């Protein structure tokens, strides 16, 4: 039986994902430009450099303008009494059920770009793996952490 999942990521996740992608592509572009300068200095063929520029451009278009929107649209989750269900994926769909009895601890974290948009990621850790929900509003992530902790009967540890 397929349940309808009601919770989605915060809309600002698209902006944060785009900014992160732009930064990583600028760094890659600088590296390829350095390669171009070195190839010109050593009088090497420039065909690999132009191929690299093409790949960076294609990657920039896909991972900055297309993937964040589809990631936002396809990611859904919900917390139930007995489990956490996470549905994700653009080309390959994944539907995960995390039983509350298996949850060892829950973490909330955010990097500098996520903090700018007041977003956070929630990590639900089991003995086998770590399940991440990134792109939640900071307050929602904290509330979800508390709710999962209560349902899983996890003792909160302070750092």
DRENDO-1510 file (C-alpha; in Angstrom, 1 decimal, always signed):
<recs>
REC; n; res; u; v; w
REC; 1; UNK; +0.0; +0.0; +0.0 .
REC; 2; UNK; +1.5; +3.3; -1.1 .
REC; 3; UNK; +0.9; +6.1; +1.4 .
REC; 4; UNK; +0.7; +9.8; +0.4 .
REC; 5; UNK; +3.6; +11.6; +2.0 .
REC; 6; UNK; +2.8; +15.1; +3.1 .
REC; 7; UNK; +6.1; +16.8; +4.1 .
REC; 8; UNK; +8.4; +18.5; +1.6 .
REC; 9; UNK; +11.6; +20.5; +1.7 .
REC; 10; UNK; +11.6; +24.2; +2.2 .
REC; 11; UNK; +11.4; +26.2; -1.1 .
REC; 12; UNK; +14.6; +28.1; -0.2 .
REC; 13; UNK; +16.4; +24.7; -0.7 .
REC; 14; UNK; +16.4; +25.4; -4.5 .
REC; 15; UNK; +18.2; +28.7; -4.0 .
REC; 16; UNK; +20.7; +27.2; -1.5 .
REC; 17; UNK; +21.4; +24.3; -3.9 .
REC; 18; UNK; +21.9; +26.7; -6.8 .
REC; 19; UNK; +24.4; +28.8; -4.9 .
REC; 20; UNK; +26.3; +25.8; -3.8 .
REC; 21; UNK; +26.4; +24.5; -7.4 .
REC; 22; UNK; +27.6; +27.9; -8.7 .
REC; 23; UNK; +30.4; +28.0; -6.2 .
REC; 24; UNK; +31.7; +24.5; -7.0 .
REC; 25; UNK; +31.4; +25.3; -10.8 .
REC; 26; UNK; +33.4; +28.5; -10.4 .
REC; 27; UNK; +36.2; +26.6; -8.6 .
REC; 28; UNK; +36.2; +24.0; -11.4 .
REC; 29; UNK; +36.2; +26.7; -14.0 .
REC; 30; UNK; +39.2; +28.3; -12.4 .
REC; 31; UNK; +41.1; +25.0; -12.4 .
REC; 32; UNK; +40.3; +24.4; -16.1 .
REC; 33; UNK; +41.4; +28.0; -16.8 .
REC; 34; UNK; +44.7; +27.3; -15.0 .
REC; 35; UNK; +45.1; +24.2; -17.1 .
REC; 36; UNK; +44.5; +26.4; -20.2 .
REC; 37; UNK; +47.2; +28.8; -19.1 .
REC; 38; UNK; +49.6; +25.9; -18.5 .
REC; 39; UNK; +48.8; +24.3; -21.8 .
REC; 40; UNK; +49.4; +27.6; -23.7 .
REC; 41; UNK; +52.7; +28.1; -21.8 .
REC; 42; UNK; +53.9; +24.6; -22.7 .
REC; 43; UNK; +52.4; +24.8; -26.2 .
REC; 44; UNK; +50.3; +21.7; -25.7 .
REC; 45; UNK; +47.2; +20.8; -27.7 .
REC; 46; UNK; +44.1; +22.6; -26.4 .
REC; 47; UNK; +41.5; +20.0; -27.4 .
REC; 48; UNK; +41.3; +18.5; -23.8 .
REC; 49; UNK; +40.8; +22.0; -22.4 .
REC; 50; UNK; +37.9; +22.8; -24.7 .
REC; 51; UNK; +36.3; +19.4; -23.9 .
REC; 52; UNK; +36.7; +20.2; -20.2 .
REC; 53; UNK; +35.1; +23.7; -20.7 .
REC; 54; UNK; +32.2; +22.0; -22.5 .
REC; 55; UNK; +31.7; +19.4; -19.7 .
REC; 56; UNK; +31.8; +22.2; -17.1 .
REC; 57; UNK; +29.3; +24.2; -19.0 .
REC; 58; UNK; +26.9; +21.2; -19.5 .
REC; 59; UNK; +27.4; +20.3; -15.8 .
REC; 60; UNK; +26.6; +23.9; -14.8 .
REC; 61; UNK; +23.4; +23.9; -16.7 .
REC; 62; UNK; +22.2; +20.5; -15.4 .
REC; 63; UNK; +23.3; +20.8; -11.8 .
REC; 64; UNK; +22.5; +24.5; -11.3 .
REC; 65; UNK; +19.2; +25.0; -13.2 .
REC; 66; UNK; +17.6; +21.5; -13.6 .
REC; 67; UNK; +18.6; +19.2; -10.8 .
REC; 68; UNK; +17.7; +21.4; -7.8 .
REC; 69; UNK; +14.1; +21.9; -9.0 .
REC; 70; UNK; +13.5; +18.3; -9.7 .
REC; 71; UNK; +15.2; +17.3; -6.3 .
REC; 72; UNK; +12.8; +19.7; -4.6 .
REC; 73; UNK; +9.8; +18.4; -6.4 .
REC; 74; UNK; +10.6; +14.7; -5.9 .
REC; 75; UNK; +11.7; +14.6; -2.3 .
REC; 76; UNK; +8.9; +13.8; +0.2 .
REC; 77; UNK; +8.9; +12.4; +3.7 .
REC; 78; UNK; +6.7; +11.8; +6.7 .
REC; 79; UNK; +7.0; +10.7; +10.3 .
REC; 80; UNK; +4.6; +8.1; +11.6 .
REC; 81; UNK; +4.4; +6.5; +15.0 .
REC; 82; UNK; +6.4; +3.4; +14.0 .
REC; 83; UNK; +8.6; +4.6; +11.1 .
REC; 84; UNK; +10.0; +7.5; +9.1 .
REC; 85; UNK; +9.3; +7.2; +5.4 .
REC; 86; UNK; +11.5; +9.0; +2.8 .
REC; 87; UNK; +10.8; +9.2; -0.9 .
REC; 88; UNK; +13.4; +10.6; -3.2 .
REC; 89; UNK; +15.1; +10.4; -6.6 .
REC; 90; UNK; +14.9; +12.0; -10.0 .
REC; 91; UNK; +15.7; +9.2; -12.4 .
REC; 92; UNK; +15.9; +6.4; -9.9 .
REC; 93; UNK; +13.2; +6.6; -7.2 .
REC; 94; UNK; +13.9; +5.4; -3.7 .
REC; 95; UNK; +11.3; +4.8; -1.0 .
REC; 96; UNK; +12.9; +4.1; +2.5 .
REC; 97; UNK; +11.2; +3.1; +5.7 .
REC; 98; UNK; +13.2; +3.7; +8.8 .
REC; 99; UNK; +11.7; +1.9; +11.8 .
REC; 100; UNK; +11.7; +4.0; +14.9 .
REC; 101; UNK; +13.1; +1.1; +17.0 .
REC; 102; UNK; +16.2; +1.2; +14.9 .
REC; 103; UNK; +17.0; +4.9; +15.3 .
REC; 104; UNK; +20.1; +5.4; +17.4 .
REC; 105; UNK; +20.3; +9.2; +17.3 .
REC; 106; UNK; +19.2; +12.2; +15.4 .
REC; 107; UNK; +21.4; +15.1; +14.3 .
REC; 108; UNK; +20.7; +18.6; +12.9 .
REC; 109; UNK; +23.4; +20.4; +11.0 .
REC; 110; UNK; +23.9; +23.2; +8.4 .
REC; 111; UNK; +26.7; +24.7; +6.5 .
REC; 112; UNK; +27.3; +28.3; +5.7 .
REC; 113; UNK; +25.1; +28.4; +2.6 .
REC; 114; UNK; +22.3; +26.6; +4.3 .
REC; 115; UNK; +22.6; +28.9; +7.3 .
REC; 116; UNK; +22.2; +32.0; +5.0 .
REC; 117; UNK; +18.8; +30.7; +4.0 .
REC; 118; UNK; +18.0; +29.5; +7.6 .
REC; 119; UNK; +18.0; +25.9; +6.5 .
REC; 120; UNK; +19.3; +22.7; +8.1 .
REC; 121; UNK; +19.7; +19.1; +7.4 .
REC; 122; UNK; +18.3; +16.3; +9.6 .
REC; 123; UNK; +20.3; +13.1; +9.9 .
REC; 124; UNK; +18.6; +10.0; +11.3 .
REC; 125; UNK; +21.3; +7.5; +12.2 .
REC; 126; UNK; +20.6; +3.8; +12.6 .
REC; 127; UNK; +23.2; +1.0; +13.2 .
REC; 128; UNK; +23.3; +0.3; +9.5 .
REC; 129; UNK; +23.3; +3.7; +7.8 .
REC; 130; UNK; +22.5; +7.4; +8.0 .
REC; 131; UNK; +19.3; +8.9; +6.4 .
REC; 132; UNK; +19.5; +12.6; +5.6 .
REC; 133; UNK; +16.7; +15.1; +4.9 .
REC; 134; UNK; +18.4; +18.2; +3.8 .
REC; 135; UNK; +16.7; +21.5; +3.0 .
REC; 136; UNK; +14.4; +21.9; +6.0 .
REC; 137; UNK; +13.8; +25.2; +7.7 .
REC; 138; UNK; +15.9; +25.4; +10.8 .
REC; 139; UNK; +13.0; +25.5; +13.3 .
REC; 140; UNK; +11.2; +22.6; +11.5 .
REC; 141; UNK; +14.4; +20.5; +11.6 .
REC; 142; UNK; +14.7; +21.1; +15.4 .
REC; 143; UNK; +11.0; +20.2; +15.9 .
REC; 144; UNK; +11.3; +17.1; +13.7 .
REC; 145; UNK; +14.5; +16.1; +15.6 .
REC; 146; UNK; +12.5; +16.3; +18.9 .
REC; 147; UNK; +9.6; +14.4; +17.5 .
REC; 148; UNK; +11.7; +11.6; +16.1 .
REC; 149; UNK; +13.7; +11.4; +19.3 .
REC; 150; UNK; +10.5; +11.0; +21.3 .
REC; 151; UNK; +9.1; +8.4; +19.0 .
REC; 152; UNK; +12.3; +6.5; +18.9 .
REC; 153; UNK; +12.9; +7.0; +22.7 .
REC; 154; UNK; +16.4; +8.4; +22.0 .
REC; 155; UNK; +18.1; +10.2; +25.0 .
REC; 156; UNK; +19.2; +13.7; +23.9 .
REC; 157; UNK; +22.9; +14.1; +24.4 .
REC; 158; UNK; +24.3; +17.6; +24.8 .
REC; 159; UNK; +27.7; +18.5; +23.4 .
</recs>
